[in-house]
């Protein structure tokens, strides 16, 4: 997604970047990358490819799902079933 010509890419996640995330992440993570918010890590990595990266250190739930309403495209990668159904 980061190499597409979209204006902005918004990343939502409230968890930290941990070792089990590193094998799916682009590039090679260093020890300093672990235990920081995932959105901070991915924002830094993807900003090298795309200037419109917008990190949101929150999960989408019933209280904030409206933030997605005006997006024209939403790529959902969620392992939490109730949140996936809500979106």
N, C-alpha and C positions, 0 to 999 in steps of 0.2 A: 504494500500500500504506500509506503514512503516514497517510492519512485514514480508514483502516478502524479498527474498534473492537477490534483485537487487543491483548492485554496487552503484548507486547514484539515488537520487530522487531530481529533480529540481522543485522548487515552484516559480511561477511567479504571482505577484499581486502588484499593486501600491497603494492599499488602506490600511487604518488603521483598526486594530481590534477594533470592536465596540460591544456594548451590543447585537445587533441583530445577531452577528456572534457566540456569546457564546453558544447558545443552540445547535449548530451543532458541536462545538469543543469538542475534547476529554478532560476529566477531568473537573475540576472546575476552571474557570477563576477568578482571583482576580481583584479588582479595579485597581491595578497597571498595569494590562495587557492591559487595554483599552487605545486607542489612540496611540498605538505604531504600526508600520507597521505589517500587517498580516503575512508577510513572516518571520519577526523576532519572532513573537509569535509562529507560527507553527514550525519554525525551532527549537526553544528551546524545545517545547513539543515533537516533533518527534525524536529529537536527543537522547532522552532517550531510543528509540526503534531501532534506525538506525543511523549509523555513517556517511552515505553518503548524508545527507540532504544539499542541495545547494539552499539558498534563492536568489531570484532575485526580487528586489523591483520595477519591471516594468510590464506593460501589454504588451502582444504580439500584435504587429500591423505590418503594411506593412514594416516598417523600420527595424524590428528585427526578423521577423518570420523565417528567415534563421537559427536562433539559435536552432530551433527544428529539422533541417534537419538530423542531425546525430543520433538523438535518435531512439532507436529501438521500443519504446513503448511510447505513449503520452496519458495520461488520461486527458480529457478535461472537466472542470467543469466551464462553463462560462455563465453568464447571458446577455452578450452583443452580440447580433446576428451578426453584421458585423465582429467582431473578430472571432467568432465561424466559420463563413463561410470561412474566410481567412485561418484559420488553416486547 
